[in-house]
Amino acid sequence: MIIDSDAGTDPDDTCVAILVARHRSRFPAELMITNDETTKWAKARFLKALVEATGHDIPVAGGLPSLKKREDDLADKAGLSPDIEVDRDGVAKIIAVLDAHPGVDYIGLGALTNLDAALAQRPELAKRVRLFQMGPAVAGGFQRARAQYNARIDPGAFARVLRQVPTPTLIATHTTWGNWGGPAKLPLGVYPDDDLGKKLISTDRRDLALYGRHLAAFVASGKDCSILHDPATLLASQEPELFDLVEVDVIIDDQGWIHLTREACDALRCLENGRIGCVEKAITGWSDPPDQHRVRVRMSLAAEYDRIRARVIELLGV
């Protein structure tokens, strides 16, 4: 398993690192690599410190720098990224792990720049990748001005990787947001004043305390909560029964949106009532998608929010 994370911005990546480090038998990661990295390797420094705080050891390496060329990120500004040395050869380490195994679960929790670079050097390794990717968003599924961040930060890399690897699993954002006319609080949200948030902020366990400080900084930056997008994607690799997954053809455009093909719409309309609620607008308002990158994917339609949240809390040990 490889965890490719944009740790240091949204605390959901922080949660994933703790789960993986504390449960190696369940999540046998051989590498944690950062994407959307800063020019001063802040994400890798934060991730390495976080893994060390768990009391466990997983190799951490900095990935390729963000196209934004940022010097720091939220965790670094909050004083959570110590000035420590980190490996900076993440792409080479991806190749080494893929070379050593016939199949590798690749947990994509941000841009796919690193994997794209690895496959550009060794395209024959693509068949070994079992990709579980957080995002993207379905065009027309719900109102949003831009494509989902993980896809739009490097849309070219995103499209190339999805075309190369066998049937990637996409935990799309319409699944993990999960507030379709329901309660005011998001079902996978972690709020400072909910049971989990209170425990994180008051704990004296080092790794959870870092998570709590990161959550506090995230909320102070103007967010209501951190959503468990990335922990849900991690769980999808081991417990797919927590999700309603369908295999369909989609089009990936040059901005990072995915569009349902006509065949996908026809197949989805045949599903039982209620299963397509989160993409119903995309189906009813369907128009010919751009003639760009067609790919077969396993896409999420829904998720068991209560079970996912309970599993995350159980694995965190709070």
Long-range contacts (C-beta under 8 A, 24 or more apart in sequence): 1-27, 1-28, 1-29, 1-30, 1-104, 1-105, 1-106, 1-107, 1-237, 2-29, 2-30, 2-31, 2-32, 2-33, 2-94, 2-97, 2-104, 2-105, 2-106, 2-107, 3-29, 3-31, 3-32, 3-33, 3-107, 3-109, 3-234, 4-33, 4-34, 4-35, 4-63, 4-106, 4-107, 4-108, 4-109, 4-110, 4-112, 4-114, 4-115, 5-32, 5-33, 5-34, 5-35, 5-43, 5-47, 5-107, 5-109, 5-110, 5-230, 6-34, 6-35, 6-36, 6-43, 6-109, 6-110, 6-111, 6-150, 7-34, 7-43, 7-46, 7-47, 7-50, 7-75, 8-34, 8-38, 8-42, 8-43, 8-46, 8-47, 8-73, 8-74, 8-75, 8-76, 8-80, 8-81, 9-36, 9-73, 9-74, 9-75, 10-218, 10-226, 10-227, 10-229, 10-230, 11-190, 11-211, 11-214, 11-215, 11-218, 11-226, 12-109, 12-190, 12-226, 12-227, 12-228, 12-229, 12-230, 12-231, 13-47, 13-109, 13-110, 13-230, 14-50, 14-210, 14-211, 14-214, 15-190, 15-211, 15-226, 15-228, 15-230, 15-231, 15-312, 15-316, 16-107, 16-109, 16-230, 16-231, 16-234, 17-47, 17-50, 17-51, 17-54, 18-50, 18-54, 18-207, 18-208, 18-211, 18-316, 19-231, 19-234, 19-312, 19-315, 19-316, 20-58, 20-234, 21-50, 21-51, 21-54, 21-56, 21-58, 21-207, 22-54, 22-56, 22-207, 22-315, 22-316, 22-317, 23-315, 24-56, 24-58, 26-238, 26-315, 27-234, 27-237, 27-238, 29-58, 30-58, 30-59, 30-97, 31-58, 31-59, 31-60, 31-61, 31-90, 31-93, 31-94, 31-97, 32-58, 32-59, 32-60, 32-61, 33-60, 33-61, 33-62, 33-63, 33-90, 33-93, 33-94, 33-114, 34-60, 34-61, 34-62, 34-63, 34-90, 35-63, 35-64, 35-66, 35-109, 35-110, 35-111, 35-112, 35-113, 35-114, 36-66, 36-68, 36-110, 36-111, 36-113, 36-153, 37-62, 37-63, 37-64, 37-65, 37-66, 38-65, 38-66, 38-70, 38-71, 38-72, 38-73, 38-76, 39-65, 39-69, 39-70, 39-71, 40-71, 40-72, 40-76, 41-86, 41-88, 42-71, 42-72, 42-73, 42-75, 42-76, 42-81, 43-73, 43-75, 43-81, 44-86, 44-87, 44-88, 44-90, 45-76, 45-81, 45-82, 45-83, 45-84, 45-86, 46-73, 46-75, 46-76, 46-80, 46-81, 48-84, 48-86, 49-80, 49-81, 49-82, 49-84, 49-210, 50-207, 50-210, 53-206, 53-207, 53-209, 53-210, 54-206, 54-207, 55-207, 59-87, 59-93, 60-86, 60-87, 61-86, 61-87, 61-88, 61-89, 61-90, 61-93, 62-86, 62-87, 62-88, 62-90, 63-90, 63-91, 63-113, 63-114, 64-90, 64-91, 64-113, 64-114, 64-117, 66-111, 66-153, 67-113, 67-153, 67-154, 68-153, 74-214, 74-217, 74-218, 74-221, 75-214, 75-217, 77-217, 78-213, 78-214, 78-217, 80-210, 80-213, 80-214, 80-217, 90-114, 91-117, 91-118, 91-121, 94-118, 95-121, 95-122, 95-125, 98-122, 98-125, 98-128, 98-129, 99-125, 101-128, 102-128, 103-128, 103-130, 104-128, 104-129, 104-130, 105-130, 105-132, 105-237, 106-130, 106-131, 106-132, 106-165, 107-132, 107-233, 107-234, 107-237, 108-132, 108-133, 108-134, 108-150, 108-233, 109-134, 109-150, 109-230, 109-233, 109-234, 110-134, 110-149, 110-150, 110-153, 111-150, 111-153, 111-154, 111-157, 111-158, 112-150, 112-154, 112-157, 112-158, 112-160, 112-161, 112-162, 113-153, 113-154, 113-157, 115-157, 115-161, 116-154, 116-156, 116-157, 116-158, 116-160, 116-161, 117-157, 119-160, 119-161, 119-164, 123-164, 126-164, 126-165, 126-166, 127-165, 127-166, 129-164, 129-165, 129-166, 130-165, 130-166, 130-169, 130-237, 131-161, 131-162, 131-165, 131-168, 131-169, 132-168, 132-169, 132-171, 132-233, 132-234, 132-236, 132-237, 133-162, 133-168, 133-169, 133-170, 133-171, 133-233, 134-171, 134-176, 134-229, 134-230, 134-232, 134-233, 135-170, 135-171, 135-172, 135-173, 135-229, 136-170, 136-172, 136-173, 136-252, 136-256, 136-257, 136-258, 137-172, 137-173, 137-174, 137-257, 137-258, 138-172, 138-174, 138-257, 138-258, 138-259, 138-260, 138-279, 138-282, 139-253, 139-257, 139-258, 139-259, 139-282, 139-289, 140-259, 140-281, 140-282, 140-285, 140-286, 141-172, 141-174, 141-278, 141-279, 141-281, 141-282, 142-174, 142-278, 142-281, 146-255, 147-255, 147-256, 147-257, 148-173, 148-256, 150-256, 151-252, 151-256, 151-257, 151-258, 152-255, 152-256, 153-256, 155-252, 155-253, 155-254, 155-255, 155-256, 156-254, 158-252, 158-256, 159-252, 159-254, 159-292, 159-293, 162-252, 162-293, 162-295, 162-297, 163-252, 163-293, 163-295, 167-247, 167-296, 167-297, 167-298, 168-295, 168-297, 168-298, 169-236, 169-237, 169-240, 169-245, 169-297, 169-298, 169-299, 169-300, 170-258, 170-297, 170-298, 170-299, 170-300, 171-229, 171-232, 171-233, 171-236, 171-243, 171-300, 171-303, 172-258, 172-299, 172-300, 173-229, 174-278, 174-279, 175-232, 175-243, 175-278, 175-300, 175-301, 175-302, 175-303, 176-227, 176-228, 176-229, 176-232, 176-233, 176-303, 177-227, 178-303, 178-305, 180-277, 180-278, 185-225, 186-225, 186-227, 187-305, 187-306, 187-309, 188-227, 188-228, 188-229, 188-232, 188-303, 188-305, 188-308, 188-309, 189-224, 189-225, 189-226, 189-227, 189-228, 190-215, 190-225, 190-226, 190-227, 190-228, 191-219, 191-224, 191-225, 192-216, 192-219, 192-225, 196-309, 196-313, 196-316, 196-318, 197-225, 199-318, 200-318, 203-318, 208-316, 208-318, 228-308, 228-309, 228-312, 231-308, 231-312, 232-303, 232-308, 235-308, 235-311, 235-312, 236-300, 239-311, 242-303, 242-304, 242-307, 242-308, 242-311, 243-300, 243-301, 243-302, 243-303, 243-304, 244-275, 244-300, 244-301, 244-302, 244-303, 245-298, 245-299, 245-300, 245-301, 246-271, 246-298, 246-299, 246-301, 247-296, 247-297, 247-298, 247-299, 248-296, 248-297, 248-299, 249-294, 249-295, 249-296, 249-297, 250-294, 250-295, 250-297, 250-299, 251-289, 251-290, 251-291, 251-292, 251-293, 251-294, 251-295, 252-292, 252-293, 252-295, 253-289, 253-290, 253-292, 253-293, 254-290, 254-292, 258-297, 258-299, 259-289, 259-290, 260-286, 260-289, 261-289, 261-294, 262-286, 262-288, 275-301, 275-302, 276-301, 277-302, 278-302
